[in-house]
Amino acid sequence: MQSYVESLNEQEFISNTMVQDAVLRNLEIIGEASHNIDKHFPEFVEKHNDIPFLYAYEMRNAISHGYFNLNSAVERH
């Protein structure tokens, strides 16, 4: 995912909806995977408490369910 944005500045990112969609989709996938790891391998999550599994899943929920308007940053520019 980093390779999608590493050559872009903020304005280029805001202007490129395809890259935005790709980044958001990857965040959804990471969040869902984090939830599944937590659900099926809680001992792994406990052992690796430096990885924000819950935060990743909460971000996935925010993106997937529209808990906040993802376009608000883009609309301000």
N, CA, C and O atoms as a CHARMM CRD file, in Angstrom:
* protein
*
  308
    1    1 MET  N      0.82900  -1.19000   0.00000 PROA 1      0.00000
    2    1 MET  CA     0.00000   0.00000   0.00000 PROA 1      0.00000
    3    1 MET  C      0.87200   1.25100   0.00000 PROA 1      0.00000
    4    1 MET  O      0.53100   2.25200  -0.63000 PROA 1      0.00000
    5    2 GLN  N      1.98500   1.19200   0.70000 PROA 2      0.00000
    6    2 GLN  CA     2.86600   2.35000   0.73200 PROA 2      0.00000
    7    2 GLN  C      3.33300   2.72500  -0.67000 PROA 2      0.00000
    8    2 GLN  O      3.50000   3.90400  -0.98300 PROA 2      0.00000
    9    3 SER  N      3.53900   1.73000  -1.49800 PROA 3      0.00000
   10    3 SER  CA     4.00700   2.01000  -2.85700 PROA 3      0.00000
   11    3 SER  C      2.96800   2.79100  -3.66000 PROA 3      0.00000
   12    3 SER  O      3.31600   3.45100  -4.63900 PROA 3      0.00000
   13    4 TYR  N      1.69900   2.72300  -3.25800 PROA 4      0.00000
   14    4 TYR  CA     0.65400   3.46500  -3.96100 PROA 4      0.00000
   15    4 TYR  C      0.79300   4.97100  -3.76200 PROA 4      0.00000
   16    4 TYR  O      0.42600   5.76100  -4.63100 PROA 4      0.00000
   17    5 VAL  N      1.32800   5.35400  -2.60800 PROA 5      0.00000
   18    5 VAL  CA     1.31300   6.77200  -2.24600 PROA 5      0.00000
   19    5 VAL  C      2.68300   7.41100  -2.07800 PROA 5      0.00000
   20    5 VAL  O      2.78000   8.63400  -1.97900 PROA 5      0.00000
   21    6 GLU  N      3.73600   6.61600  -2.04300 PROA 6      0.00000
   22    6 GLU  CA     5.04300   7.16800  -1.70200 PROA 6      0.00000
   23    6 GLU  C      5.53100   8.25700  -2.65900 PROA 6      0.00000
   24    6 GLU  O      6.32000   9.11300  -2.26000 PROA 6      0.00000
   25    7 SER  N      5.08300   8.24100  -3.89500 PROA 7      0.00000
   26    7 SER  CA     5.53400   9.26700  -4.84100 PROA 7      0.00000
   27    7 SER  C      4.54300  10.42300  -4.95700 PROA 7      0.00000
   28    7 SER  O      4.75600  11.33600  -5.75300 PROA 7      0.00000
   29    8 LEU  N      3.46500  10.39600  -4.17700 PROA 8      0.00000
   30    8 LEU  CA     2.43100  11.42100  -4.26700 PROA 8      0.00000
   31    8 LEU  C      2.52400  12.40400  -3.10900 PROA 8      0.00000
   32    8 LEU  O      2.80000  12.02100  -1.97200 PROA 8      0.00000
   33    9 ASN  N      2.29200  13.66400  -3.41200 PROA 9      0.00000
   34    9 ASN  CA     2.10700  14.61300  -2.32600 PROA 9      0.00000
   35    9 ASN  C      0.62200  14.61900  -1.96300 PROA 9      0.00000
   36    9 ASN  O     -0.17500  13.92300  -2.59100 PROA 9      0.00000
   37   10 GLU  N      0.25600  15.39000  -0.96900 PROA 10     0.00000
   38   10 GLU  CA    -1.12700  15.37100  -0.49200 PROA 10     0.00000
   39   10 GLU  C     -2.11700  15.74900  -1.59100 PROA 10     0.00000
   40   10 GLU  O     -3.14500  15.09100  -1.75400 PROA 10     0.00000
   41   11 GLN  N     -1.82100  16.77900  -2.32700 PROA 11     0.00000
   42   11 GLN  CA    -2.74600  17.23200  -3.37600 PROA 11     0.00000
   43   11 GLN  C     -2.90600  16.18200  -4.47500 PROA 11     0.00000
   44   11 GLN  O     -4.00700  15.97700  -4.98700 PROA 11     0.00000
   45   12 GLU  N     -1.81900  15.52800  -4.83200 PROA 12     0.00000
   46   12 GLU  CA    -1.89700  14.46700  -5.84300 PROA 12     0.00000
   47   12 GLU  C     -2.74100  13.30200  -5.34300 PROA 12     0.00000
   48   12 GLU  O     -3.52500  12.72500  -6.09600 PROA 12     0.00000
   49   13 PHE  N     -2.57700  12.96200  -4.07600 PROA 13     0.00000
   50   13 PHE  CA    -3.39000  11.90600  -3.48800 PROA 13     0.00000
   51   13 PHE  C     -4.86500  12.28700  -3.51200 PROA 13     0.00000
   52   13 PHE  O     -5.71100  11.47600  -3.88800 PROA 13     0.00000
   53   14 ILE  N     -5.17200  13.50700  -3.11500 PROA 14     0.00000
   54   14 ILE  CA    -6.55100  13.97600  -3.07000 PROA 14     0.00000
   55   14 ILE  C     -7.16900  13.98600  -4.46500 PROA 14     0.00000
   56   14 ILE  O     -8.36900  13.76000  -4.61900 PROA 14     0.00000
   57   15 SER  N     -6.36200  14.24400  -5.45800 PROA 15     0.00000
   58   15 SER  CA    -6.85800  14.31200  -6.83100 PROA 15     0.00000
   59   15 SER  C     -7.00800  12.95100  -7.49700 PROA 15     0.00000
   60   15 SER  O     -7.61800  12.85000  -8.56200 PROA 15     0.00000
   61   16 ASN  N     -6.46700  11.91700  -6.89400 PROA 16     0.00000
   62   16 ASN  CA    -6.44200  10.60600  -7.53300 PROA 16     0.00000
   63   16 ASN  C     -7.38400   9.64700  -6.80200 PROA 16     0.00000
   64   16 ASN  O     -6.99200   8.98800  -5.83800 PROA 16     0.00000
   65   17 THR  N     -8.62400   9.58000  -7.27200 PROA 17     0.00000
   66   17 THR  CA    -9.60700   8.74000  -6.59500 PROA 17     0.00000
   67   17 THR  C     -9.28300   7.25400  -6.72200 PROA 17     0.00000
   68   17 THR  O     -9.67300   6.46600  -5.86000 PROA 17     0.00000
   69   18 MET  N     -8.58800   6.86300  -7.76400 PROA 18     0.00000
   70   18 MET  CA    -8.23100   5.45300  -7.89700 PROA 18     0.00000
   71   18 MET  C     -7.25600   5.03200  -6.79400 PROA 18     0.00000
   72   18 MET  O     -7.38900   3.95100  -6.22100 PROA 18     0.00000
   73   19 VAL  N     -6.28900   5.88300  -6.50600 PROA 19     0.00000
   74   19 VAL  CA    -5.34900   5.58200  -5.42700 PROA 19     0.00000
   75   19 VAL  C     -6.07300   5.61000  -4.08100 PROA 19     0.00000
   76   19 VAL  O     -5.83500   4.75300  -3.23000 PROA 19     0.00000
   77   20 GLN  N     -6.94500   6.57700  -3.88900 PROA 20     0.00000
   78   20 GLN  CA    -7.72000   6.62700  -2.64500 PROA 20     0.00000
   79   20 GLN  C     -8.51900   5.34000  -2.45700 PROA 20     0.00000
   80   20 GLN  O     -8.51900   4.76500  -1.36800 PROA 20     0.00000
   81   21 ASP  N     -9.19000   4.89000  -3.49800 PROA 21     0.00000
   82   21 ASP  CA    -9.96400   3.65500  -3.41600 PROA 21     0.00000
   83   21 ASP  C     -9.07600   2.46100  -3.07600 PROA 21     0.00000
   84   21 ASP  O     -9.45400   1.61900  -2.26200 PROA 21     0.00000
   85   22 ALA  N     -7.90700   2.38500  -3.69200 PROA 22     0.00000
   86   22 ALA  CA    -6.99000   1.26800  -3.44100 PROA 22     0.00000
   87   22 ALA  C     -6.50300   1.28300  -1.99700 PROA 22     0.00000
   88   22 ALA  O     -6.44100   0.23600  -1.35300 PROA 22     0.00000
   89   23 VAL  N     -6.16200   2.44900  -1.49100 PROA 23     0.00000
   90   23 VAL  CA    -5.68300   2.55500  -0.11100 PROA 23     0.00000
   91   23 VAL  C     -6.79500   2.18200   0.85900 PROA 23     0.00000
   92   23 VAL  O     -6.56700   1.42200   1.79900 PROA 23     0.00000
   93   24 LEU  N     -7.98800   2.70500   0.64200 PROA 24     0.00000
   94   24 LEU  CA    -9.11100   2.38100   1.52600 PROA 24     0.00000
   95   24 LEU  C     -9.43300   0.89200   1.48500 PROA 24     0.00000
   96   24 LEU  O     -9.71100   0.29200   2.52300 PROA 24     0.00000
   97   25 ARG  N     -9.39900   0.29900   0.31900 PROA 25     0.00000
   98   25 ARG  CA    -9.67400  -1.13800   0.21500 PROA 25     0.00000
   99   25 ARG  C     -8.63100  -1.93900   0.97900 PROA 25     0.00000
  100   25 ARG  O     -8.97500  -2.90000   1.66700 PROA 25     0.00000
  101   26 ASN  N     -7.37300  -1.56100   0.87000 PROA 26     0.00000
  102   26 ASN  CA    -6.32300  -2.25700   1.60700 PROA 26     0.00000
  103   26 ASN  C     -6.49400  -2.10000   3.10800 PROA 26     0.00000
  104   26 ASN  O     -6.25500  -3.04600   3.85800 PROA 26     0.00000
  105   27 LEU  N     -6.90300  -0.92400   3.55700 PROA 27     0.00000
  106   27 LEU  CA    -7.15400  -0.72500   4.99100 PROA 27     0.00000
  107   27 LEU  C     -8.30400  -1.60800   5.46200 PROA 27     0.00000
  108   27 LEU  O     -8.26300  -2.14300   6.56900 PROA 27     0.00000
  109   28 GLU  N     -9.32900  -1.76200   4.62800 PROA 28     0.00000
  110   28 GLU  CA   -10.43000  -2.67000   4.97100 PROA 28     0.00000
  111   28 GLU  C     -9.93800  -4.11000   5.10700 PROA 28     0.00000
  112   28 GLU  O    -10.31100  -4.81200   6.04800 PROA 28     0.00000
  113   29 ILE  N     -9.11200  -4.54100   4.18000 PROA 29     0.00000
  114   29 ILE  CA    -8.58300  -5.91200   4.20500 PROA 29     0.00000
  115   29 ILE  C     -7.71700  -6.13200   5.43100 PROA 29     0.00000
  116   29 ILE  O     -7.84000  -7.15500   6.10400 PROA 29     0.00000
  117   30 ILE  N     -6.84800  -5.18900   5.72400 PROA 30     0.00000
  118   30 ILE  CA    -5.98100  -5.29600   6.90200 PROA 30     0.00000
  119   30 ILE  C     -6.82300  -5.35100   8.17500 PROA 30     0.00000
  120   30 ILE  O     -6.54400  -6.14300   9.07500 PROA 30     0.00000
  121   31 GLY  N     -7.84000  -4.51800   8.24700 PROA 31     0.00000
  122   31 GLY  CA    -8.70500  -4.51000   9.42400 PROA 31     0.00000
  123   31 GLY  C     -9.46500  -5.80300   9.59900 PROA 31     0.00000
  124   31 GLY  O     -9.58100  -6.30800  10.71600 PROA 31     0.00000
  125   32 GLU  N     -9.98400  -6.34700   8.51800 PROA 32     0.00000
  126   32 GLU  CA   -10.71100  -7.61600   8.60900 PROA 32     0.00000
  127   32 GLU  C     -9.77100  -8.74300   8.99200 PROA 32     0.00000
  128   32 GLU  O    -10.12900  -9.60400   9.79600 PROA 32     0.00000
  129   33 ALA  N     -8.57500  -8.74900   8.42700 PROA 33     0.00000
  130   33 ALA  CA    -7.58100  -9.76900   8.78900 PROA 33     0.00000
  131   33 ALA  C     -7.19700  -9.64400  10.25800 PROA 33     0.00000
  132   33 ALA  O     -7.03600 -10.65400  10.94300 PROA 33     0.00000
  133   34 SER  N     -7.05000  -8.42700  10.74200 PROA 34     0.00000
  134   34 SER  CA    -6.72400  -8.20100  12.14900 PROA 34     0.00000
  135   34 SER  C     -7.79500  -8.78100  13.06100 PROA 34     0.00000
  136   34 SER  O     -7.49000  -9.39500  14.08400 PROA 34     0.00000
  137   35 HSD  N     -9.03800  -8.58300  12.68400 PROA 35     0.00000
  138   35 HSD  CA   -10.15000  -9.13200  13.46600 PROA 35     0.00000
  139   35 HSD  C    -10.11300 -10.66000  13.48000 PROA 35     0.00000
  140   35 HSD  O    -10.31500 -11.28300  14.52200 PROA 35     0.00000
  141   36 ASN  N     -9.85400 -11.25300  12.32400 PROA 36     0.00000
  142   36 ASN  CA    -9.80100 -12.71200  12.24900 PROA 36     0.00000
  143   36 ASN  C     -8.63500 -13.28300  13.04700 PROA 36     0.00000
  144   36 ASN  O     -8.75700 -14.34100  13.66400 PROA 36     0.00000
  145   37 ILE  N     -7.51900 -12.59100  13.03300 PROA 37     0.00000
  146   37 ILE  CA    -6.38400 -13.03400  13.85200 PROA 37     0.00000
  147   37 ILE  C     -6.76000 -12.98100  15.32400 PROA 37     0.00000
  148   37 ILE  O     -6.48900 -13.91500  16.07800 PROA 37     0.00000
  149   38 ASP  N     -7.38800 -11.88000  15.72500 PROA 38     0.00000
  150   38 ASP  CA    -7.81100 -11.73000  17.13000 PROA 38     0.00000
  151   38 ASP  C     -8.81200 -12.80700  17.51700 PROA 38     0.00000
  152   38 ASP  O     -8.73900 -13.36300  18.61400 PROA 38     0.00000
  153   39 LYS  N     -9.74000 -13.10200  16.62600 PROA 39     0.00000
  154   39 LYS  CA   -10.78600 -14.08200  16.90700 PROA 39     0.00000
  155   39 LYS  C    -10.25100 -15.51600  16.95700 PROA 39     0.00000
  156   39 LYS  O    -10.64900 -16.29800  17.81900 PROA 39     0.00000
  157   40 HSD  N     -9.36400 -15.85200  16.04900 PROA 40     0.00000
  158   40 HSD  CA    -8.90900 -17.24200  15.92700 PROA 40     0.00000
  159   40 HSD  C     -7.57600 -17.53400  16.61700 PROA 40     0.00000
  160   40 HSD  O     -7.26700 -18.68400  16.92900 PROA 40     0.00000
  161   41 PHE  N     -6.79700 -16.48700  16.85000 PROA 41     0.00000
  162   41 PHE  CA    -5.47100 -16.67400  17.45100 PROA 41     0.00000
  163   41 PHE  C     -5.22000 -15.63300  18.54600 PROA 41     0.00000
  164   41 PHE  O     -4.27100 -14.85500  18.45200 PROA 41     0.00000
  165   42 PRO  N     -6.05900 -15.61600  19.57500 PROA 42     0.00000
  166   42 PRO  CA    -5.91000 -14.58900  20.62000 PROA 42     0.00000
  167   42 PRO  C     -4.54900 -14.63700  21.31500 PROA 42     0.00000
  168   42 PRO  O     -4.04400 -13.61000  21.77000 PROA 42     0.00000
  169   43 GLU  N     -3.96400 -15.81400  21.39600 PROA 43     0.00000
  170   43 GLU  CA    -2.64000 -15.91700  22.02400 PROA 43     0.00000
  171   43 GLU  C     -1.58700 -15.18100  21.19600 PROA 43     0.00000
  172   43 GLU  O     -0.64300 -14.62100  21.75200 PROA 43     0.00000
  173   44 PHE  N     -1.74200 -15.18000  19.89100 PROA 44     0.00000
  174   44 PHE  CA    -0.82300 -14.44200  19.02400 PROA 44     0.00000
  175   44 PHE  C     -0.97200 -12.94300  19.26600 PROA 44     0.00000
  176   44 PHE  O      0.02100 -12.22300  19.37100 PROA 44     0.00000
  177   45 VAL  N     -2.19900 -12.48500  19.35300 PROA 45     0.00000
  178   45 VAL  CA    -2.46900 -11.06200  19.59600 PROA 45     0.00000
  179   45 VAL  C     -1.88500 -10.63900  20.93400 PROA 45     0.00000
  180   45 VAL  O     -1.27000  -9.57800  21.04500 PROA 45     0.00000
  181   46 GLU  N     -2.07900 -11.47000  21.94600 PROA 46     0.00000
  182   46 GLU  CA    -1.54300 -11.15600  23.27000 PROA 46     0.00000
  183   46 GLU  C     -0.01900 -11.09800  23.24600 PROA 46     0.00000
  184   46 GLU  O      0.58600 -10.22700  23.87100 PROA 46     0.00000
  185   47 LYS  N      0.58400 -12.01200  22.53500 PROA 47     0.00000
  186   47 LYS  CA     2.05000 -12.05900  22.44700 PROA 47     0.00000
  187   47 LYS  C      2.60900 -10.87700  21.65900 PROA 47     0.00000
  188   47 LYS  O      3.74300 -10.45800  21.89300 PROA 47     0.00000
  189   48 HSD  N      1.83100 -10.34200  20.73800 PROA 48     0.00000
  190   48 HSD  CA     2.26800  -9.23500  19.88500 PROA 48     0.00000
  191   48 HSD  C      1.43500  -7.99100  20.18800 PROA 48     0.00000
  192   48 HSD  O      0.81000  -7.41600  19.29700 PROA 48     0.00000
  193   49 ASN  N      1.43600  -7.59100  21.44200 PROA 49     0.00000
  194   49 ASN  CA     0.59900  -6.46700  21.86400 PROA 49     0.00000
  195   49 ASN  C      1.08200  -5.11700  21.34200 PROA 49     0.00000
  196   49 ASN  O      0.44100  -4.09400  21.58600 PROA 49     0.00000
  197   50 ASP  N      2.19300  -5.10600  20.63300 PROA 50     0.00000
  198   50 ASP  CA     2.66500  -3.87300  20.01100 PROA 50     0.00000
  199   50 ASP  C      1.97900  -3.60400  18.67100 PROA 50     0.00000
  200   50 ASP  O      2.11900  -2.51800  18.10800 PROA 50     0.00000
  201   51 ILE  N      1.24000  -4.58600  18.16400 PROA 51     0.00000
  202   51 ILE  CA     0.51400  -4.43800  16.90200 PROA 51     0.00000
  203   51 ILE  C     -0.92200  -4.02100  17.23300 PROA 51     0.00000
  204   51 ILE  O     -1.58800  -4.69300  18.02000 PROA 51     0.00000
  205   52 PRO  N     -1.40300  -2.93200  16.65100 PROA 52     0.00000
  206   52 PRO  CA    -2.73600  -2.42100  17.00000 PROA 52     0.00000
  207   52 PRO  C     -3.87000  -3.16100  16.26900 PROA 52     0.00000
  208   52 PRO  O     -4.54200  -2.58300  15.41500 PROA 52     0.00000
  209   53 PHE  N     -4.07400  -4.42700  16.60600 PROA 53     0.00000
  210   53 PHE  CA    -5.09700  -5.23300  15.94100 PROA 53     0.00000
  211   53 PHE  C     -6.48300  -4.60700  16.07000 PROA 53     0.00000
  212   53 PHE  O     -7.20000  -4.48300  15.07700 PROA 53     0.00000
  213   54 LEU  N     -6.86200  -4.21500  17.27500 PROA 54     0.00000
  214   54 LEU  CA    -8.18600  -3.65000  17.49300 PROA 54     0.00000
  215   54 LEU  C     -8.35400  -2.33200  16.74200 PROA 54     0.00000
  216   54 LEU  O     -9.40400  -2.08800  16.14600 PROA 54     0.00000
  217   55 TYR  N     -7.34500  -1.49700  16.76600 PROA 55     0.00000
  218   55 TYR  CA    -7.41200  -0.21700  16.05200 PROA 55     0.00000
  219   55 TYR  C     -7.61500  -0.44600  14.55500 PROA 55     0.00000
  220   55 TYR  O     -8.40100   0.25500  13.91900 PROA 55     0.00000
  221   56 ALA  N     -6.91000  -1.42400  13.99600 PROA 56     0.00000
  222   56 ALA  CA    -7.05000  -1.73100  12.57100 PROA 56     0.00000
  223   56 ALA  C     -8.48100  -2.16800  12.25600 PROA 56     0.00000
  224   56 ALA  O     -9.04600  -1.77500  11.23600 PROA 56     0.00000
  225   57 TYR  N     -9.05900  -2.98000  13.13400 PROA 57     0.00000
  226   57 TYR  CA   -10.43100  -3.43400  12.91300 PROA 57     0.00000
  227   57 TYR  C    -11.42400  -2.28000  13.06100 PROA 57     0.00000
  228   57 TYR  O    -12.38200  -2.18300  12.29500 PROA 57     0.00000
  229   58 GLU  N    -11.20000  -1.42400  14.02600 PROA 58     0.00000
  230   58 GLU  CA   -12.08200  -0.26800  14.19500 PROA 58     0.00000
  231   58 GLU  C    -11.99800   0.67000  12.98700 PROA 58     0.00000
  232   58 GLU  O    -13.00600   1.24200  12.57100 PROA 58     0.00000
  233   59 MET  N    -10.80600   0.82300  12.43300 PROA 59     0.00000
  234   59 MET  CA   -10.65000   1.64800  11.23100 PROA 59     0.00000
  235   59 MET  C    -11.39700   1.01200  10.06700 PROA 59     0.00000
  236   59 MET  O    -12.04300   1.70400   9.28100 PROA 59     0.00000
  237   60 ARG  N    -11.30500  -0.30400   9.96300 PROA 60     0.00000
  238   60 ARG  CA   -12.03900  -1.03300   8.91200 PROA 60     0.00000
  239   60 ARG  C    -13.52400  -0.77900   9.02700 PROA 60     0.00000
  240   60 ARG  O    -14.19900  -0.53300   8.02700 PROA 60     0.00000
  241   61 ASN  N    -14.03900  -0.83800  10.25900 PROA 61     0.00000
  242   61 ASN  CA   -15.46200  -0.59200  10.46000 PROA 61     0.00000
  243   61 ASN  C    -15.84600   0.82800  10.07700 PROA 61     0.00000
  244   61 ASN  O    -16.89000   1.05000   9.46400 PROA 61     0.00000
  245   62 ALA  N    -15.01900   1.77300  10.43200 PROA 62     0.00000
  246   62 ALA  CA   -15.30500   3.16600  10.09800 PROA 62     0.00000
  247   62 ALA  C    -15.35200   3.36400   8.58600 PROA 62     0.00000
  248   62 ALA  O    -16.22000   4.07100   8.07300 PROA 62     0.00000
  249   63 ILE  N    -14.42100   2.74300   7.88300 PROA 63     0.00000
  250   63 ILE  CA   -14.38100   2.86000   6.42300 PROA 63     0.00000
  251   63 ILE  C    -15.55900   2.11800   5.79900 PROA 63     0.00000
  252   63 ILE  O    -16.28300   2.67600   4.97500 PROA 63     0.00000
  253   64 SER  N    -15.74600   0.87100   6.19100 PROA 64     0.00000
  254   64 SER  CA   -16.75700   0.01600   5.56500 PROA 64     0.00000
  255   64 SER  C    -18.18600   0.46900   5.82400 PROA 64     0.00000
  256   64 SER  O    -19.04700   0.36100   4.95100 PROA 64     0.00000
  257   65 HSD  N    -18.43100   0.97500   7.01900 PROA 65     0.00000
  258   65 HSD  CA   -19.79400   1.30700   7.39800 PROA 65     0.00000
  259   65 HSD  C    -20.06500   2.80900   7.35900 PROA 65     0.00000
  260   65 HSD  O    -21.16500   3.25100   7.69200 PROA 65     0.00000
  261   66 GLY  N    -19.07600   3.58700   6.95800 PROA 66     0.00000
  262   66 GLY  CA   -19.28800   5.01500   6.81900 PROA 66     0.00000
  263   66 GLY  C    -19.59100   5.72000   8.11600 PROA 66     0.00000
  264   66 GLY  O    -20.43400   6.61700   8.14800 PROA 66     0.00000
  265   67 TYR  N    -18.90900   5.32800   9.21100 PROA 67     0.00000
  266   67 TYR  CA   -19.15100   5.97600  10.49800 PROA 67     0.00000
  267   67 TYR  C    -18.76700   7.45400  10.48100 PROA 67     0.00000
  268   67 TYR  O    -19.22200   8.23000  11.32200 PROA 67     0.00000
  269   68 PHE  N    -17.95200   7.82600   9.54600 PROA 68     0.00000
  270   68 PHE  CA   -17.63500   9.22400   9.34500 PROA 68     0.00000
  271   68 PHE  C    -17.46600   9.44800   7.85700 PROA 68     0.00000
  272   68 PHE  O    -17.29000   8.49800   7.09500 PROA 68     0.00000
  273   69 ASN  N    -17.51900  10.69300   7.44600 PROA 69     0.00000
  274   69 ASN  CA   -17.45400  11.01700   6.03100 PROA 69     0.00000
  275   69 ASN  C    -16.00500  11.01900   5.56100 PROA 69     0.00000
  276   69 ASN  O    -15.24300  11.92400   5.90100 PROA 69     0.00000
  277   70 LEU  N    -15.62600  10.02500   4.79100 PROA 70     0.00000
  278   70 LEU  CA   -14.24600   9.91700   4.32200 PROA 70     0.00000
  279   70 LEU  C    -13.88000  11.00100   3.33300 PROA 70     0.00000
  280   70 LEU  O    -12.69700  11.26300   3.11400 PROA 70     0.00000
  281   71 ASN  N    -14.86200  11.63000   2.73500 PROA 71     0.00000
  282   71 ASN  CA   -14.57700  12.66200   1.74800 PROA 71     0.00000
  283   71 ASN  C    -14.35100  14.03100   2.35700 PROA 71     0.00000
  284   71 ASN  O    -14.00700  14.96500   1.63100 PROA 71     0.00000
  285   72 SER  N    -14.53000  14.19000   3.66400 PROA 72     0.00000
  286   72 SER  CA   -14.44500  15.50900   4.26700 PROA 72     0.00000
  287   72 SER  C    -13.07200  16.14400   4.08500 PROA 72     0.00000
  288   72 SER  O    -12.98700  17.35500   3.87900 PROA 72     0.00000
  289   73 ALA  N    -12.01000  15.37400   4.15500 PROA 73     0.00000
  290   73 ALA  CA   -10.67700  15.94300   3.94700 PROA 73     0.00000
  291   73 ALA  C    -10.49800  16.38100   2.50900 PROA 73     0.00000
  292   73 ALA  O     -9.88200  17.41300   2.24400 PROA 73     0.00000
  293   74 VAL  N    -11.01800  15.62200   1.59800 PROA 74     0.00000
  294   74 VAL  CA   -10.89500  15.93700   0.18000 PROA 74     0.00000
  295   74 VAL  C    -11.72200  17.18500  -0.15100 PROA 74     0.00000
  296   74 VAL  O    -11.28200  18.03100  -0.92900 PROA 74     0.00000
  297   75 GLU  N    -12.90100  17.29900   0.42800 PROA 75     0.00000
  298   75 GLU  CA   -13.76800  18.42400   0.13800 PROA 75     0.00000
  299   75 GLU  C    -13.18800  19.73500   0.66100 PROA 75     0.00000
  300   75 GLU  O    -13.50200  20.79600   0.12000 PROA 75     0.00000
  301   76 ARG  N    -12.35700  19.69200   1.69100 PROA 76     0.00000
  302   76 ARG  CA   -11.77700  20.91500   2.23900 PROA 76     0.00000
  303   76 ARG  C    -10.71100  21.47700   1.31400 PROA 76     0.00000
  304   76 ARG  O    -10.37000  22.65500   1.42600 PROA 76     0.00000
  305   77 HSD  N    -10.17900  20.68300   0.41400 PROA 77     0.00000
  306   77 HSD  CA    -9.08200  21.14000  -0.43900 PROA 77     0.00000
  307   77 HSD  C     -9.57100  21.65600  -1.76800 PROA 77     0.00000
  308   77 HSD  O     -8.76700  22.07800  -2.60000 PROA 77     0.00000
